Amino acid sequence: MLTCLRTDAENADFIDLVAKLDADLKARDGDDHTFYAKFNKIDQVKFVILAYEDDNPVGCGAIKKFDENTMEVKRMYVNVSYRGKGIATMVLGELELWAKEMNFDKCVLETGKRQPEAVALYLKNGYNVVRNFGQYENVENSLCFEKNIR
């Protein structure tokens, strides 16, 4: 049975899943990984969703404040053997609900062009491609998205 848990970045299951995510991204991004890694530290993340199948942690995602009206989606990951089961959509939905409960109006995020599964996930869930923001402004491999959640 799939369940979700609201927690924070100090959760050991989240830390383990993020280590798997970082290994996957390092393999995909190659030399670019060092650039992206500095923007993905979990010490700034306070709001984490973990997905469990029974007691087994199988996926995660997080949000952090981007501006007064916006949360940024970070650290989305599902274990390879659990992909294609709707877990990422469930985690993303829980993150959006949490942001909405805290009175935020939209979510933004960045993902890489080398992560076609992530791009498809966000498009499927109503995110729109926007001009690259912040540190990703002139980064050719980056795609930025936003979604109004109100």
DSSP file (Angstrom, degrees, kcal/mol; ACC not computed):
  #  RESIDUE AA STRUCTURE BP1 BP2  ACC     N-H-->O    O-->H-N    N-H-->O    O-->H-N    TCO  KAPPA ALPHA  PHI   PSI    X-CA   Y-CA   Z-CA
    1    1 A M              0   0    0      0, 0.0    53,-2.4     0, 0.0     2,-0.4   0.000 360.0 360.0 360.0 131.2    0.0    0.0    0.0
    2    2 A L  E     +A   53   0A   0     51,-0.2     2,-0.3    49,-0.1    51,-0.2  -0.681 360.0 167.3 -86.5 133.4    1.3    3.4   -1.0
    3    3 A T  E     -A   52   0A   0     49,-2.3    49,-2.9    -2,-0.4     2,-0.4  -0.943  23.8-137.6-138.1 161.2    1.4    6.2    1.6
    4    4 A C  E     -A   51   0A   0     -2,-0.3     2,-0.4    47,-0.2    47,-0.2  -0.918  10.8-160.5-120.6 150.0    2.9    9.6    2.0
    5    5 A L  E     -A   50   0A   0     45,-2.3    45,-2.4    -2,-0.4     2,-0.5  -0.996  13.5-139.8-129.7 131.6    4.6   11.2    5.0
    6    6 A R  E     +A   49   0A   0     -2,-0.4    43,-0.2    43,-0.2     2,-0.2  -0.796  47.1 132.5 -86.5 130.7    5.2   14.9    5.6
    7    7 A T  E     -A   48   0A   0     41,-2.9    41,-2.2    -2,-0.5     2,-0.2  -0.700  46.4 -98.2-152.6-158.1    8.6   15.4    7.1
    8    8 A D    >   -     0   0    0     -2,-0.2     3,-1.6    39,-0.2     6,-0.2  -0.750  41.9 -87.6-132.7-178.3   11.8   17.5    6.8
    9    9 A A  T 3  S+     0   0    0     36,-0.7    37,-0.1     1,-0.3    33,-0.1   0.541 115.8  68.9 -73.0  -7.0   15.2   17.3    5.3
   10   10 A E  T 3  S+     0   0    0     36,-0.1    -1,-0.3     4,-0.1     2,-0.2   0.518  70.1 117.3 -87.4  -4.7   16.7   15.6    8.4
   11   11 A N    <>  -     0   0    0     -3,-1.6     4,-2.2     1,-0.1     3,-0.2  -0.459  65.0-140.6 -66.0 128.0   14.7   12.4    7.8
   12   12 A A  H  > S+     0   0    0      1,-0.2     4,-2.2    -2,-0.2     5,-0.2   0.851 100.9  54.4 -61.1 -37.1   17.1    9.5    7.2
   13   13 A D  H  > S+     0   0    0      2,-0.2     4,-2.3     1,-0.2    -1,-0.2   0.899 108.9  48.9 -65.2 -39.1   14.9    8.0    4.4
   14   14 A F  H  > S+     0   0    0      2,-0.2     4,-2.7    -3,-0.2     5,-0.2   0.933 109.8  51.3 -63.8 -45.9   15.0   11.4    2.6
   15   15 A I  H  X S+     0   0    0     -4,-2.2     4,-1.7     1,-0.2    -2,-0.2   0.900 111.2  48.6 -59.0 -41.9   18.7   11.6    2.9
   16   16 A D  H  X S+     0   0    0     -4,-2.2     4,-1.5     2,-0.2    -1,-0.2   0.917 112.2  47.6 -65.2 -43.7   19.1    8.1    1.5
   17   17 A L  H  X S+     0   0    0     -4,-2.3     4,-2.4     1,-0.2    -2,-0.2   0.888 109.6  53.3 -66.1 -37.9   16.8    8.8   -1.5
   18   18 A V  H  X S+     0   0    0     -4,-2.7     4,-3.0     1,-0.2    -1,-0.2   0.858 104.1  56.3 -65.0 -34.8   18.6   12.1   -2.2
   19   19 A A  H  X S+     0   0    0     -4,-1.7     4,-1.9    -5,-0.2    -1,-0.2   0.905 109.2  46.4 -62.2 -40.3   21.9   10.2   -2.3
   20   20 A K  H  X S+     0   0    0     -4,-1.5     4,-2.2     2,-0.2    -2,-0.2   0.905 112.3  51.1 -66.8 -41.7   20.4    7.9   -5.0
   21   21 A L  H  X S+     0   0    0     -4,-2.4     4,-2.8     1,-0.2     5,-0.2   0.939 109.5  49.7 -59.2 -48.2   19.0   10.9   -6.9
   22   22 A D  H  X S+     0   0    0     -4,-3.0     4,-2.4     1,-0.2    -1,-0.2   0.877 109.4  51.5 -62.1 -38.1   22.4   12.7   -6.8
   23   23 A A  H  X S+     0   0    0     -4,-1.9     4,-1.8     2,-0.2    -1,-0.2   0.912 111.7  47.6 -64.1 -41.5   24.1    9.5   -8.2
   24   24 A D  H  X S+     0   0    0     -4,-2.2     4,-1.9     1,-0.2    -2,-0.2   0.926 113.5  47.2 -64.0 -45.3   21.6    9.3  -11.0
   25   25 A L  H  X S+     0   0    0     -4,-2.8     4,-3.4     1,-0.2     5,-0.3   0.872 108.3  55.3 -66.5 -36.7   22.0   13.0  -11.8
   26   26 A K  H  X S+     0   0    0     -4,-2.4     4,-1.7    -5,-0.2    -1,-0.2   0.911 109.2  47.7 -62.0 -41.0   25.8   12.8  -11.8
   27   27 A A  H  < S+     0   0    0     -4,-1.8    -1,-0.2     2,-0.2    -2,-0.2   0.885 118.3  40.9 -66.2 -38.6   25.7   10.0  -14.3
   28   28 A R  H  < S+     0   0    0     -4,-1.9    -2,-0.2     1,-0.2    -1,-0.2   0.895 121.4  39.4 -76.0 -41.2   23.2   12.0  -16.6
   29   29 A D  H >< S-     0   0    0     -4,-3.4     3,-2.1     1,-0.2    -3,-0.2   0.643  80.3-179.5 -90.0 -15.7   24.8   15.5  -16.2
   30   30 A G  G >< S+     0   0    0     -4,-1.7     3,-1.7    -5,-0.3     4,-0.3  -0.277  73.4   4.0  55.6-127.0   28.5   14.5  -16.3
   31   31 A D  G >  S+     0   0    0      1,-0.3     3,-0.6     2,-0.1     4,-0.4   0.724 128.4  64.2 -64.3 -22.4   30.7   17.6  -15.9
   32   32 A D  G X> S+     0   0    0     -3,-2.1     4,-1.7     1,-0.2     3,-0.5   0.642  79.2  86.6 -75.0 -13.6   27.6   19.8  -15.4
   33   33 A H  H <> S+     0   0    0     -3,-1.7     4,-2.8     1,-0.2    -1,-0.2   0.862  81.4  57.5 -58.7 -38.9   26.7   18.1  -12.2
   34   34 A T  H <> S+     0   0    0     -3,-0.6     4,-1.1    -4,-0.3    -1,-0.2   0.894 105.8  50.9 -60.6 -40.2   29.0   20.3  -10.1
   35   35 A F  H <4 S+     0   0    0     -3,-0.5     3,-0.4    -4,-0.4     4,-0.3   0.950 115.7  40.6 -60.5 -50.0   27.1   23.4  -11.2
   36   36 A Y  H >< S+     0   0    0     -4,-1.7     3,-1.9     1,-0.2     4,-0.3   0.865 104.8  66.3 -69.3 -36.7   23.7   21.9  -10.4
   37   37 A A  H >< S+     0   0    0     -4,-2.8     3,-1.6     1,-0.3    -1,-0.2   0.833  91.8  61.8 -58.0 -35.2   24.7   20.3   -7.1
   38   38 A K  T 3< S+     0   0    0     -4,-1.1     3,-0.3    -3,-0.4    -1,-0.3   0.709 105.2  48.3 -67.5 -17.1   25.3   23.7   -5.4
   39   39 A F  T <  S+     0   0    0     -3,-1.9    -1,-0.3    -4,-0.3    -2,-0.2   0.380 105.0  61.1 -98.9   2.7   21.7   24.6   -5.9
   40   40 A N    <   +     0   0    0     -3,-1.6    -1,-0.2    -4,-0.3    -2,-0.1   0.067  64.3 139.5-120.4  24.0   20.3   21.3   -4.6
   41   41 A K    >   -     0   0    0     -3,-0.3     3,-0.7     1,-0.1    -3,-0.0  -0.454  46.7-145.0 -66.6 139.9   21.6   21.3   -1.0
   42   42 A I  G >  S+     0   0    0      1,-0.2     3,-1.5     2,-0.1   -33,-0.2   0.520  82.4  88.7 -88.1  -3.1   19.0   20.0    1.3
   43   43 A D  G 3  S+     0   0    0      1,-0.3    -1,-0.2   -33,-0.0   -34,-0.0   0.699  89.9  49.6 -67.5 -16.3   20.0   22.2    4.2
   44   44 A Q  G <  S+     0   0    0     -3,-0.7     2,-0.5   -35,-0.0    -1,-0.3   0.410  90.9  98.6 -98.4   0.6   17.6   24.9    2.9
   45   45 A V    <   +     0   0    0     -3,-1.5   -36,-0.7     1,-0.1    19,-0.1  -0.777  35.2 162.6 -94.9 127.2   14.6   22.4    2.5
   46   46 A K        +     0   0    0     17,-0.7     2,-0.6    -2,-0.5    -1,-0.1   0.596  62.1  61.3-113.0 -18.6   12.0   22.4    5.3
   47   47 A F  E     + B   0  63A   0     16,-1.1    16,-2.2   -39,-0.1     2,-0.4  -0.934  62.4 169.0-122.5 111.3    9.1   20.6    3.7
   48   48 A V  E     -AB   7  62A   0    -41,-2.2   -41,-2.9    -2,-0.6     2,-0.5  -0.951  20.4-158.3-126.4 137.9    9.6   17.0    2.4
   49   49 A I  E     -AB   6  61A   0     12,-2.9    12,-1.6    -2,-0.4     2,-0.4  -0.973  11.5-166.5-112.1 129.7    7.2   14.4    1.2
   50   50 A L  E     -AB   5  60A   0    -45,-2.4   -45,-2.3    -2,-0.5     2,-0.4  -0.949   8.5-148.9-113.2 136.6    8.2   10.8    1.4
   51   51 A A  E     -AB   4  59A   0      8,-3.0     7,-2.9    -2,-0.4     8,-1.4  -0.889  17.0-170.5-103.4 135.0    6.4    8.0   -0.4
   52   52 A Y  E     -AB   3  57A   0    -49,-2.9   -49,-2.3    -2,-0.4     2,-0.6  -0.964  23.4-153.7-124.9 140.4    6.4    4.5    1.1
   53   53 A E  E >  S-AB   2  56A   0      3,-2.5     3,-2.2    -2,-0.4     2,-0.4  -0.967  85.2 -44.2-106.5 111.9    5.2    1.2   -0.1
   54   54 A D  T 3  S-     0   0    0    -53,-2.4   -51,-0.1    -2,-0.6    -2,-0.0  -0.552 125.6 -28.2  57.2-118.8    4.5   -0.5    3.1
   55   55 A D  T 3  S+     0   0    0     -2,-0.4    -1,-0.3    -3,-0.1    -3,-0.0   0.299 116.0 106.1-104.2  10.1    7.5    0.5    5.2
   56   56 A N  E <  S-B   53   0A   0     -3,-2.2    -3,-2.5     2,-0.0     2,-0.4  -0.799  70.1-132.1 -95.7 118.5    9.9    0.8    2.2
   57   57 A P  E     +B   52   0A   0      0, 0.0    -5,-0.3     0, 0.0     3,-0.1  -0.562  37.1 162.2 -70.0 122.2   10.8    4.4    1.2
   58   58 A V  E     +     0   0A   0     -7,-2.9    21,-2.7    -2,-0.4     2,-0.3   0.547  54.5   9.8-120.0 -12.3   10.3    4.6   -2.6
   59   59 A G  E     -BC  51  78A   0     -8,-1.4    -8,-3.0    19,-0.2     2,-0.3  -0.994  54.1-174.1-164.1 163.0   10.1    8.2   -3.5
   60   60 A C  E     +BC  50  77A   0     17,-2.8    17,-2.4    -2,-0.3     2,-0.3  -0.975   6.3 173.7-155.5 166.7   10.5   11.8   -2.4
   61   61 A G  E     -B   49   0A   0    -12,-1.6   -12,-2.9    -2,-0.3     2,-0.3  -0.939  11.5-160.6-167.8 162.8   10.1   15.4   -3.2
   62   62 A A  E     -BC  48  74A   0     12,-2.5    12,-3.2    -2,-0.3     2,-0.3  -0.957   6.5-149.7-147.0 162.4   10.5   18.7   -1.4
   63   63 A I  E     -BC  47  73A   0    -16,-2.2   -16,-1.1    -2,-0.3   -17,-0.7  -0.983  11.3-176.4-132.6 148.9    9.5   22.4   -1.6
   64   64 A K  E     - C   0  72A   0      8,-1.8     8,-3.5    -2,-0.3     2,-0.1  -0.983  40.5 -87.4-140.2 153.9   11.2   25.5   -0.4
   65   65 A K  E     + C   0  71A   0     -2,-0.3     6,-0.2     6,-0.2     3,-0.1  -0.386  39.6 173.6 -64.2 129.0   10.2   29.1   -0.4
   66   66 A F  E     -     0   0A   0      4,-2.8     2,-0.3     1,-0.5     5,-0.2   0.796  67.4 -29.6-101.2 -47.2   11.0   30.8   -3.7
   67   67 A D  E >  S- C   0  70A   0      3,-1.7     3,-0.8     0, 0.0    -1,-0.5  -0.868  84.2 -67.8-154.6-170.9    9.3   34.2   -3.0
   68   68 A E  T 3  S+     0   0    0     -2,-0.3     3,-0.0     1,-0.2    -3,-0.0   0.764 132.8  25.4 -59.9 -27.4    6.3   35.5   -1.1
   69   69 A N  T 3  S+     0   0    0     35,-0.1    36,-2.3    36,-0.1    37,-1.7   0.410 114.6  71.4-113.7  -0.9    3.8   33.7   -3.3
   70   70 A T  E <   -Cd  67 106A   0     -3,-0.8    -4,-2.8    34,-0.2    -3,-1.7  -0.947  51.8-161.3-133.7 137.1    5.8   30.8   -4.7
   71   71 A M  E     -Cd  65 107A   0     35,-2.2    37,-2.2    -2,-0.4     2,-0.5  -0.876  21.0-136.4-106.8 147.2    7.3   27.5   -3.6
   72   72 A E  E     -Cd  64 108A   0     -8,-3.5    -8,-1.8    -2,-0.4     2,-0.4  -0.913  14.6-133.5-105.2 128.2   10.1   25.8   -5.5
   73   73 A V  E     +C   63   0A   0     35,-2.9    37,-0.5    -2,-0.5     2,-0.3  -0.655  35.9 172.0 -79.5 131.2    9.8   22.0   -6.1
   74   74 A K  E     +C   62   0A   0    -12,-3.2   -12,-2.5    -2,-0.4   -34,-0.1  -0.911  43.2  18.5-136.3 160.4   13.1   20.3   -5.3
   75   75 A R  E     +     0   0A   0     -2,-0.3     2,-0.4   -14,-0.2    -1,-0.1   0.763  64.0 176.1  53.8  42.1   14.6   16.8   -5.0
   76   76 A M  E     +     0   0A   0    -15,-0.1     2,-0.3    -3,-0.1   -15,-0.2  -0.640  12.6 153.3 -77.0 129.2   12.0   14.8   -6.8
   77   77 A Y  E     -C   60   0A   0    -17,-2.4   -17,-2.8    -2,-0.4     2,-0.4  -0.972  27.5-171.2-159.1 141.5   13.0   11.1   -7.0
   78   78 A V  E     -C   59   0A   0     -2,-0.3   -19,-0.2   -19,-0.2     5,-0.1  -0.999  40.3-104.1-131.8 133.0   11.5    7.7   -7.3
   79   79 A N    >   -     0   0    0    -21,-2.7     3,-2.1    -2,-0.4     4,-0.4  -0.246  34.9-117.4 -52.5 140.5   13.5    4.4   -7.0
   80   80 A V  G >  S+     0   0    0      1,-0.3     3,-1.4     2,-0.2    -1,-0.1   0.861 112.3  54.9 -52.0 -44.6   14.0    2.9  -10.5
   81   81 A S  G 3  S+     0   0    0      1,-0.3    -1,-0.3     3,-0.0    -2,-0.1   0.585 109.7  48.8 -70.7  -8.4   12.1   -0.3   -9.7
   82   82 A Y  G X  S+     0   0    0     -3,-2.1     3,-0.8   -24,-0.2     5,-0.4   0.345  83.2 119.0-110.4   3.9    9.0    1.7   -8.6
   83   83 A R  T <   +     0   0    0     -3,-1.4    -3,-0.0    -4,-0.4    -4,-0.0  -0.322  64.0  36.8 -71.4 154.6    8.8    4.1  -11.6
   84   84 A G  T 3  S+     0   0    0     -2,-0.0    -1,-0.2     1,-0.0    -3,-0.0   0.575  88.9  99.2  83.0   9.6    5.7    4.1  -13.8
   85   85 A K  S <  S-     0   0    0     -3,-0.8    -2,-0.1     0, 0.0    -1,-0.0   0.267 100.2-103.3-111.3   9.0    3.3    3.5  -10.8
   86   86 A G  S  > S+     0   0    0      3,-0.0     4,-2.0     4,-0.0     5,-0.1   0.578  82.8 127.8  83.9   8.9    2.2    7.1  -10.3
   87   87 A I  H  > S+     0   0    0     -5,-0.4     4,-2.7     2,-0.2     5,-0.2   0.920  71.7  49.7 -67.3 -44.0    4.4    7.7   -7.3
   88   88 A A  H  > S+     0   0    0      1,-0.2     4,-2.7     2,-0.2    -1,-0.2   0.902 111.3  49.9 -62.9 -40.2    6.0   10.9   -8.6
   89   89 A T  H  > S+     0   0    0      2,-0.2     4,-2.4     1,-0.2    -1,-0.2   0.900 111.1  49.7 -63.4 -40.5    2.6   12.3   -9.4
   90   90 A M  H  X S+     0   0    0     -4,-2.0     4,-2.1     2,-0.2    -2,-0.2   0.932 112.8  46.1 -63.4 -46.3    1.3   11.4   -6.0
   91   91 A V  H  X S+     0   0    0     -4,-2.7     4,-2.3     2,-0.2    -2,-0.2   0.929 113.0  49.9 -62.7 -45.9    4.4   13.1   -4.3
   92   92 A L  H  X S+     0   0    0     -4,-2.7     4,-2.5     1,-0.2    -1,-0.2   0.907 110.0  50.9 -60.5 -42.9    4.0   16.2   -6.5
   93   93 A G  H  X S+     0   0    0     -4,-2.4     4,-2.4     1,-0.2    -1,-0.2   0.894 109.6  49.9 -61.7 -40.9    0.4   16.5   -5.7
   94   94 A E  H  X S+     0   0    0     -4,-2.1     4,-2.3     2,-0.2    -1,-0.2   0.877 110.3  50.7 -66.4 -37.6    1.1   16.3   -2.0
   95   95 A L  H  X S+     0   0    0     -4,-2.3     4,-2.5     2,-0.2    -2,-0.2   0.924 111.1  48.2 -64.2 -44.1    3.7   19.0   -2.3
   96   96 A E  H  X S+     0   0    0     -4,-2.5     4,-2.5     2,-0.2    -2,-0.2   0.908 111.4  50.3 -63.1 -42.2    1.3   21.2   -4.2
   97   97 A L  H  X S+     0   0    0     -4,-2.4     4,-2.6     2,-0.2    -1,-0.2   0.920 110.7  49.4 -60.9 -44.8   -1.4   20.6   -1.5
   98   98 A W  H  X S+     0   0    0     -4,-2.3     4,-1.3     2,-0.2    -2,-0.2   0.920 111.4  48.7 -61.2 -45.4    1.1   21.5    1.2
   99   99 A A  H  <>S+     0   0    0     -4,-2.5     5,-2.3     1,-0.2     3,-0.3   0.906 111.6  50.1 -61.3 -41.7    2.1   24.7   -0.5
  100  100 A K  H ><5S+     0   0    0     -4,-2.5     3,-2.1     1,-0.2    -2,-0.2   0.907 106.2  55.2 -63.5 -42.5   -1.5   25.6   -1.0
  101  101 A E  H 3<5S+     0   0    0     -4,-2.6    -1,-0.2     1,-0.3    -2,-0.2   0.792 105.5  53.5 -61.0 -27.8   -2.3   25.0    2.7
  102  102 A M  T 3<5S-     0   0    0     -4,-1.3    -1,-0.3    -3,-0.3    -2,-0.2   0.250 124.5-106.9 -91.5  12.2    0.5   27.5    3.5
  103  103 A N  T < 5 +     0   0    0     -3,-2.1     2,-0.3     1,-0.2    -3,-0.2   0.751  68.1 148.5  70.9  28.3   -1.2   30.1    1.2
  104  104 A F      < -     0   0    0     -5,-2.3    -1,-0.2    -6,-0.1   -34,-0.2  -0.692  37.1-153.5 -88.1 149.7    1.3   30.0   -1.7
  105  105 A D        +     0   0    0    -36,-2.3    44,-3.0    -2,-0.3    45,-0.9   0.721  66.0  10.5 -97.3 -25.9   -0.2   30.6   -5.1
  106  106 A K  E     -dE  70 148A   0    -37,-1.7   -35,-2.2    42,-0.3     2,-0.4  -0.969  56.6-135.7-150.9 165.2    2.2   28.8   -7.4
  107  107 A C  E     -dE  71 147A   0     40,-2.4    40,-2.3    -2,-0.3     2,-0.3  -0.955  19.1-172.3-121.2 143.8    5.1   26.3   -7.7
  108  108 A V  E     +dE  72 146A   0    -37,-2.2   -35,-2.9    -2,-0.4     2,-0.3  -0.865   8.3 169.9-125.8 164.1    8.1   26.7   -9.9
  109  109 A L  E     - E   0 145A   0     36,-1.8    36,-2.5    -2,-0.3     2,-0.4  -0.984  24.3-136.5-165.3 164.4   10.9   24.2  -10.6
  110  110 A E  E     + E   0 144A   0    -37,-0.5     2,-0.3    -2,-0.3    34,-0.2  -0.986  24.3 168.6-125.9 139.5   14.0   23.6  -12.8
  111  111 A T  E     - E   0 143A   0     32,-2.6    32,-3.1    -2,-0.4     2,-0.3  -0.940  32.6-104.6-140.8 167.0   14.8   20.3  -14.4
  112  112 A G  E >   - E   0 142A   0     -2,-0.3     3,-1.8    30,-0.2     7,-0.2  -0.632  17.5-126.7 -95.9 151.8   17.4   19.2  -17.0
  113  113 A K  T 3  S+     0   0    0     28,-3.2    29,-0.1     1,-0.3    -1,-0.1   0.708 110.0  67.2 -63.7 -19.4   16.8   18.4  -20.6
  114  114 A R  T 3  S+     0   0    0     27,-0.3    -1,-0.3     1,-0.2     3,-0.1   0.367  88.8  70.0 -83.5   6.1   18.7   15.1  -19.9
  115  115 A Q    X>  +     0   0    0     -3,-1.8     4,-2.1     1,-0.1     3,-0.6  -0.613  56.1 164.2-118.9  69.4   15.8   14.1  -17.6
  116  116 A P  H 3> S+     0   0    0      0, 0.0     4,-2.4     0, 0.0     5,-0.2   0.803  74.5  59.0 -60.8 -28.8   13.0   13.4  -20.1
  117  117 A E  H 3> S+     0   0    0      2,-0.2     4,-2.1     1,-0.2     5,-0.1   0.908 107.5  46.6 -65.0 -40.4   11.0   11.5  -17.5
  118  118 A A  H <> S+     0   0    0     -3,-0.6     4,-2.4     2,-0.2     5,-0.2   0.921 110.7  51.6 -67.2 -44.0   10.9   14.5  -15.3
  119  119 A V  H  X S+     0   0    0     -4,-2.1     4,-2.3    -7,-0.2     5,-0.2   0.936 111.9  47.3 -57.5 -47.1    9.9   16.8  -18.2
  120  120 A A  H  X S+     0   0    0     -4,-2.4     4,-2.5     1,-0.2    -1,-0.2   0.885 109.8  54.3 -62.8 -39.4    7.1   14.5  -19.1
  121  121 A L  H  X S+     0   0    0     -4,-2.1     4,-1.4     2,-0.2    -2,-0.2   0.940 110.8  44.2 -59.1 -49.2    6.0   14.3  -15.4
  122  122 A Y  H  <>S+     0   0    0     -4,-2.4     5,-2.6     1,-0.2    -2,-0.2   0.896 114.1  48.7 -68.6 -39.8    5.7   18.1  -15.0
  123  123 A L  H ><5S+     0   0    0     -4,-2.3     3,-1.5    -5,-0.2    -1,-0.2   0.918 110.5  52.1 -63.2 -42.7    3.9   18.6  -18.4
  124  124 A K  H 3<5S+     0   0    0     -4,-2.5    -1,-0.2     1,-0.3    -2,-0.2   0.791 108.4  52.9 -62.5 -28.7    1.5   15.8  -17.5
  125  125 A N  T 3<5S-     0   0    0     -4,-1.4    -1,-0.3    -5,-0.2    -2,-0.2   0.117 126.1 -93.4-100.7  21.1    0.7   17.5  -14.2
  126  126 A G  T < 5S+     0   0    0     -3,-1.5     2,-0.3     1,-0.3    22,-0.2   0.609  73.9 145.0  87.1  13.1   -0.1   20.9  -15.6
  127  127 A Y      < -     0   0    0     -5,-2.6     2,-0.4    -6,-0.2    -1,-0.3  -0.629  36.0-146.9 -83.4 144.7    3.2   22.7  -15.4
  128  128 A N  E     -F  146   0A   0     18,-2.9    18,-1.8    -2,-0.3     2,-0.2  -0.901  18.9-112.7-112.2 140.0    4.1   25.2  -18.1
  129  129 A V  E     +F  145   0A   0     -2,-0.4    16,-0.3    16,-0.2     2,-0.3  -0.522  42.8 179.7 -67.9 133.5    7.5   25.9  -19.5
  130  130 A V  E     -F  144   0A   0     14,-2.6    14,-0.7    -2,-0.2     3,-0.1  -0.798  39.5 -69.7-127.2 170.8    8.6   29.4  -18.6
  131  131 A R        -     0   0    0     -2,-0.3     6,-0.1     1,-0.1    -1,-0.1  -0.377  66.4 -93.7 -59.3 137.5   11.7   31.5  -19.2
  132  132 A N        -     0   0    0      5,-0.2     2,-0.2     4,-0.1    -1,-0.1  -0.301  50.3-150.8 -57.0 135.4   14.6   30.1  -17.2
  133  133 A F    >   -     0   0    0     -3,-0.1     3,-2.2     3,-0.1     4,-0.2  -0.668  41.1 -20.7-110.6 162.1   14.9   31.9  -13.9
  134  134 A G  G >  S+     0   0    0      1,-0.3     3,-1.9    -2,-0.2     4,-0.2  -0.060 128.9   1.9  50.7-131.9   17.6   32.9  -11.5
  135  135 A Q  G 3  S+     0   0    0      1,-0.3    -1,-0.3     2,-0.1     3,-0.2   0.602 132.8  58.0 -65.3 -12.5   20.8   30.9  -11.7
  136  136 A Y  G X  S+     0   0    0     -3,-2.2     3,-1.8     1,-0.2    -1,-0.3   0.388  72.4 110.3 -96.6   2.6   19.4   28.9  -14.6
  137  137 A E  T <  S+     0   0    0     -3,-1.9    -5,-0.2     1,-0.3    -1,-0.2   0.831  91.0  22.0 -51.7 -45.1   18.8   31.9  -16.8
  138  138 A N  T 3  S+     0   0    0     -3,-0.2     2,-0.7    -4,-0.2    -1,-0.3   0.051  91.8 121.2-113.2  25.6   21.5   31.2  -19.4
  139  139 A V    X   -     0   0    0     -3,-1.8     3,-1.2     1,-0.2    -7,-0.0  -0.811  47.4-160.1 -96.4 113.1   21.9   27.5  -18.8
  140  140 A E  T 3  S+     0   0    0     -2,-0.7    -1,-0.2     1,-0.3    -4,-0.0   0.810  88.3  52.6 -63.4 -33.4   21.2   25.6  -22.1
  141  141 A N  T 3  S+     0   0    0    -29,-0.1   -28,-3.2   -28,-0.0   -27,-0.3   0.594  93.9  93.8 -79.9 -10.7   20.5   22.2  -20.4
  142  142 A S  E <   -E  112   0A   0     -3,-1.2     2,-0.4   -30,-0.2   -30,-0.2  -0.597  50.6-170.5 -90.7 144.3   17.9   23.7  -18.0
  143  143 A L  E     -E  111   0A   0    -32,-3.1   -32,-2.6    -2,-0.3     2,-0.4  -1.000  11.3-156.5-125.4 131.1   14.1   23.8  -18.4
  144  144 A C  E     -EF 110 130A   0    -14,-0.7   -14,-2.6    -2,-0.4     2,-0.3  -0.856  11.9-175.2-110.2 146.3   12.1   25.9  -15.9
  145  145 A F  E     -EF 109 129A   0    -36,-2.5   -36,-1.8    -2,-0.4     2,-0.3  -0.882   8.0-168.7-133.1 160.4    8.4   25.3  -15.2
  146  146 A E  E     -EF 108 128A   0    -18,-1.8   -18,-2.9    -2,-0.3     2,-0.3  -0.987   1.3-170.5-147.7 157.7    5.6   26.9  -13.2
  147  147 A K  E     -E  107   0A   0    -40,-2.3   -40,-2.4    -2,-0.3     2,-0.4  -0.968  22.9-131.8-148.1 130.3    2.1   26.0  -12.1
  148  148 A N  E     -E  106   0A   0     -2,-0.3   -42,-0.3   -22,-0.2   -43,-0.1  -0.697  20.3-173.6 -76.9 131.1   -0.6   28.0  -10.5
  149  149 A I              0   0    0    -44,-3.0   -43,-0.2    -2,-0.4    -1,-0.1   0.388 360.0 360.0-109.5   1.4   -2.0   26.0   -7.6
  150  150 A R              0   0    0    -45,-0.9    -1,-0.1   -47,-0.0   -44,-0.1   0.411 360.0 360.0 -96.9 360.0   -4.9   28.3   -6.6
